[in-house]
Amino acid sequence: MQRAGERTFGEQVRDAVGRLGPLCVGIDPSPALLDLFGLPDDADGLRAFGAACVEELDGVAAVVKPQVAFFERHGARGLSAFEDVVGLASGAGMLVIADAKRGDIGSTTEAYADAWFRGPLAADALTATPYVGVGALLPMVAAARATKKGVIVVVTSSNPEGRDVQAAVGPDGTTVEASMVRSIGRWNAEEAGGGLGSVGAVIGATGERPPAGLDAMSGVVLAPGLGAQGATVADVARRFAHCAPRSVLPAASRGLLSAGPSGLREAASRLRDDLAGALP
């Protein structure tokens, strides 16, 4: 049996969901939301926004997902605020997914892995984009395995514009998204020994059918699109009914954060309970 420090990212998620439920909350300090929280649009405001979210979500959300772009807007001071927010969330026992959607080839991929798994920006997992070739992510996957972090590959996004690429059919008759799921499943099978591995997939909660093979992927499914993008708890339950138990992280951001600091905890608790009753 693996000791706690040896568990894959997928098994860490499974444990966290078992404790607190499946909800993942995005920490997205956009100018509009900073204003709603009564905070300035600067690095200090970002830090205070993240701290308020962590305080209200403590004991409610197992996983948080800071959107890196909103911190990068303020340069080095913004990224310093991001580091602080990651530290606060980790200190509260939350898993942190850095929503940065990084991806490249060769030494650049290795550098991204160093930055997001070993450096000052390190979170528990990183979202990655595979459209320079899913195999190009292998250095990042290897680093995630070595550090017990996670790579969550954008497979099926929650925006309709992505369908032209993601649903395109290759020479073997397999869609791009299904091919990526198959690769992720193969990588996890090499590692997980029947559990959930280090590599997961972003699969939007919107849409009709998930990609083929998702039920055998043996990885975490990050499912954005709840609330502001139109997906409902019923959509999540239908779309991910055949996934492994405690492997799905439905994600909500604007729809919850718009409740403001005084209403965030109640809104997140209600959504978490609804999701816990709907998912395996």
Helices and strands as residue ranges (DSSP letters): G 4-6, H 9-20, E 24-27, H 31-36, H 43-57, E 63-66, H 68-72, H 75-91, E 95-102, H 106-113, I 114-118, E 125-128, G 134-137, H 138-147, E 150-156, G 160-162, H 163-166, H 176-191, E 199-203, G 214-216, E 221-224, H 233-239, E 248-252, H 254-257, H 260-278
